[in-house]
Amino acid sequence: MAKSDSRDRRTVPPLMAATWESATSDPDPLAALGATRALIGLLSTWEAKLAAEAVAEGATWEAVGSSVGVSRQAAWERFHDDVADFKHQVKEQARALADRHRREAQELRDEIKRRARDYRRPY
């Protein structure tokens, strides 16, 4: 599968980095244990985000499942809602971008017409 530039935009969220730091360096083992539990939840969200990216780039559910050590059916059950949400967000962003493009194109056409009328007017 071809790599997109989405991996170039991936950055570790500050909360995840801070939680990792606490889990690995806090001298209090109970505090580190609590941070580790929180990190598990954060990593689950990260995993779902990556699964959505992979499917959006054309990965099969079998490939996603293989990457996380489960069957394609289990991968679908685990991630399909996140993938659907991701696709919905992408469609909404594309729709908003298209609407903006149409609006700006119309504004440009109107500006060109206005300037053309002003240019043709005798002074």
MODELLER restraints for C-alpha pairs under 7 A, 6 or more apart:
rsr = mdl.restraints
at = mdl.atoms
rsr.add(forms.Gaussian(group=physical.xy_distance, feature=features.Distance(at['CA:16:A'], at['CA:39:A']), mean=6.66, stdev=0.5))
rsr.add(forms.Gaussian(group=physical.xy_distance, feature=features.Distance(at['CA:16:A'], at['CA:42:A']), mean=6.47, stdev=0.5))
rsr.add(forms.Gaussian(group=physical.xy_distance, feature=features.Distance(at['CA:19:A'], at['CA:35:A']), mean=5.59, stdev=0.5))
rsr.add(forms.Gaussian(group=physical.xy_distance, feature=features.Distance(at['CA:19:A'], at['CA:39:A']), mean=6.06, stdev=0.5))
rsr.add(forms.Gaussian(group=physical.xy_distance, feature=features.Distance(at['CA:20:A'], at['CA:39:A']), mean=6.65, stdev=0.5))
rsr.add(forms.Gaussian(group=physical.xy_distance, feature=features.Distance(at['CA:22:A'], at['CA:32:A']), mean=5.85, stdev=0.5))
rsr.add(forms.Gaussian(group=physical.xy_distance, feature=features.Distance(at['CA:22:A'], at['CA:35:A']), mean=6.07, stdev=0.5))
rsr.add(forms.Gaussian(group=physical.xy_distance, feature=features.Distance(at['CA:23:A'], at['CA:32:A']), mean=4.17, stdev=0.5))
rsr.add(forms.Gaussian(group=physical.xy_distance, feature=features.Distance(at['CA:23:A'], at['CA:33:A']), mean=6.54, stdev=0.5))
rsr.add(forms.Gaussian(group=physical.xy_distance, feature=features.Distance(at['CA:23:A'], at['CA:35:A']), mean=4.92, stdev=0.5))
rsr.add(forms.Gaussian(group=physical.xy_distance, feature=features.Distance(at['CA:23:A'], at['CA:36:A']), mean=5.17, stdev=0.5))
rsr.add(forms.Gaussian(group=physical.xy_distance, feature=features.Distance(at['CA:24:A'], at['CA:32:A']), mean=6.67, stdev=0.5))
rsr.add(forms.Gaussian(group=physical.xy_distance, feature=features.Distance(at['CA:26:A'], at['CA:32:A']), mean=5.52, stdev=0.5))
rsr.add(forms.Gaussian(group=physical.xy_distance, feature=features.Distance(at['CA:48:A'], at['CA:79:A']), mean=5.96, stdev=0.5))
rsr.add(forms.Gaussian(group=physical.xy_distance, feature=features.Distance(at['CA:48:A'], at['CA:82:A']), mean=6.28, stdev=0.5))
rsr.add(forms.Gaussian(group=physical.xy_distance, feature=features.Distance(at['CA:51:A'], at['CA:64:A']), mean=6.53, stdev=0.5))
rsr.add(forms.Gaussian(group=physical.xy_distance, feature=features.Distance(at['CA:51:A'], at['CA:79:A']), mean=6.82, stdev=0.5))
rsr.add(forms.Gaussian(group=physical.xy_distance, feature=features.Distance(at['CA:52:A'], at['CA:82:A']), mean=6.42, stdev=0.5))
rsr.add(forms.Gaussian(group=physical.xy_distance, feature=features.Distance(at['CA:52:A'], at['CA:83:A']), mean=4.47, stdev=0.5))
rsr.add(forms.Gaussian(group=physical.xy_distance, feature=features.Distance(at['CA:52:A'], at['CA:86:A']), mean=6.32, stdev=0.5))
rsr.add(forms.Gaussian(group=physical.xy_distance, feature=features.Distance(at['CA:61:A'], at['CA:72:A']), mean=4.90, stdev=0.5))
rsr.add(forms.Gaussian(group=physical.xy_distance, feature=features.Distance(at['CA:61:A'], at['CA:75:A']), mean=6.31, stdev=0.5))
rsr.add(forms.Gaussian(group=physical.xy_distance, feature=features.Distance(at['CA:61:A'], at['CA:76:A']), mean=6.19, stdev=0.5))
rsr.add(forms.Gaussian(group=physical.xy_distance, feature=features.Distance(at['CA:62:A'], at['CA:71:A']), mean=6.63, stdev=0.5))
rsr.add(forms.Gaussian(group=physical.xy_distance, feature=features.Distance(at['CA:62:A'], at['CA:72:A']), mean=4.23, stdev=0.5))
rsr.add(forms.Gaussian(group=physical.xy_distance, feature=features.Distance(at['CA:64:A'], at['CA:75:A']), mean=6.45, stdev=0.5))
rsr.add(forms.Gaussian(group=physical.xy_distance, feature=features.Distance(at['CA:65:A'], at['CA:71:A']), mean=5.11, stdev=0.5))
rsr.add(forms.Gaussian(group=physical.xy_distance, feature=features.Distance(at['CA:65:A'], at['CA:72:A']), mean=4.82, stdev=0.5))
rsr.add(forms.Gaussian(group=physical.xy_distance, feature=features.Distance(at['CA:65:A'], at['CA:74:A']), mean=6.98, stdev=0.5))
rsr.add(forms.Gaussian(group=physical.xy_distance, feature=features.Distance(at['CA:65:A'], at['CA:75:A']), mean=4.78, stdev=0.5))
